[in-house]
Amino acid sequence: MYFVYMLRCADKTIYTGITKDIEKRIARHNAGKASKYTRARLPVEIIYWERSEDRSAASKREAQIKKMPRKDKMKLVIG
């Protein structure tokens, strides 16, 4: 199982990614070891996540979310 997740960075931007272990991945982001983007915008906090059956589905969903305008991303967060 994979997770698609969104993080709010210190500068209020939103980062979207996928992972198998969400807790470990968030810890790596906050340690500055996950991505160059979040490393420059610490700390980060998780604001949204959803499960995906496999990596292919997670990657497709990640791409969909990344293409969304910020207001649509926030609609996902709010529910």
Backbone torsions as a table, in degrees:
resi	resn	phi	psi	omega
1	MET	NA	142.0	178.1
2	TYR	-118.8	160.6	176.1
3	PHE	-123.1	140.4	168.6
4	VAL	-104.6	132.2	-174.8
5	TYR	-137.9	158.4	173.6
6	MET	-125.9	138.7	177.4
7	LEU	-117.4	144.5	169.6
8	ARG	-98.8	123.8	-179.4
9	CYS	-87.0	167.6	-178.8
10	ALA	-57.8	-30.6	179.7
11	ASP	-89.4	12.9	176.8
12	LYS	74.8	7.0	174.1
13	THR	-78.3	165.3	-179.0
14	ILE	-115.4	130.0	177.4
15	TYR	-110.6	134.6	179.0
16	THR	-118.2	137.7	-179.8
17	GLY	-154.5	179.9	176.0
18	ILE	-130.2	154.6	179.4
19	THR	-163.0	163.6	171.6
20	LYS	-91.3	-32.5	-176.7
21	ASP	-123.7	97.8	-171.6
22	ILE	-67.1	-40.3	-179.6
23	GLU	-63.8	-44.4	179.6
24	LYS	-64.5	-40.1	-178.4
25	ARG	-66.0	-42.3	179.0
26	ILE	-64.0	-40.9	177.6
27	ALA	-60.8	-40.8	178.6
28	ARG	-66.1	-39.6	175.9
29	HIS	-58.4	-49.6	-176.7
30	ASN	-70.6	-18.2	174.5
31	ALA	-86.5	-3.2	179.9
32	GLY	78.3	21.8	-175.3
33	LYS	-116.6	11.6	-175.2
34	ALA	-105.2	-46.0	-179.7
35	SER	-152.6	151.4	178.4
36	LYS	-63.5	-36.7	-178.3
37	TYR	-60.2	-52.8	-177.0
38	THR	-74.1	-29.1	179.4
39	ARG	-55.9	-35.5	-178.8
40	ALA	-86.0	-0.3	-173.8
41	ARG	-134.2	37.3	-177.4
42	LEU	-79.3	152.6	-3.1
43	PRO	-82.2	167.0	176.3
44	VAL	-118.5	154.8	174.6
45	GLU	-135.1	144.0	-179.8
46	ILE	-76.5	132.7	179.6
47	ILE	-119.4	-12.7	-178.4
48	TYR	-163.6	145.1	170.8
49	TRP	-154.8	153.2	174.3
50	GLU	-145.9	153.3	180.0
51	ARG	-85.9	148.7	172.3
52	SER	-132.1	146.9	-176.7
53	GLU	-66.5	-38.0	-177.0
54	ASP	-149.5	174.6	-176.4
55	ARG	-62.9	-38.6	-179.4
56	SER	-61.5	-47.6	179.4
57	ALA	-64.2	-40.3	179.3
58	ALA	-64.0	-42.9	179.8
59	SER	-64.1	-39.9	178.2
60	LYS	-65.2	-43.1	179.7
61	ARG	-67.0	-40.3	176.8
62	GLU	-57.5	-45.4	179.7
63	ALA	-62.4	-40.9	177.7
64	GLN	-59.9	-47.9	-177.5
65	ILE	-64.9	-42.0	-179.2
66	LYS	-61.6	-28.2	179.6
67	LYS	-81.6	-13.8	-177.6
68	MET	-71.6	146.4	170.4
69	PRO	-67.4	157.9	-177.9
70	ARG	-53.2	-41.6	-177.5
71	LYS	-61.7	-35.5	178.1
72	ASP	-72.2	-35.4	175.4
73	LYS	-63.0	-41.7	-179.4
74	MET	-68.0	-29.2	174.4
75	LYS	-63.6	-38.4	175.6
76	LEU	-62.3	-43.7	-178.1
77	VAL	-62.4	-45.7	-177.3
78	ILE	-70.8	-32.3	177.3
79	GLY	98.7	NA	NA
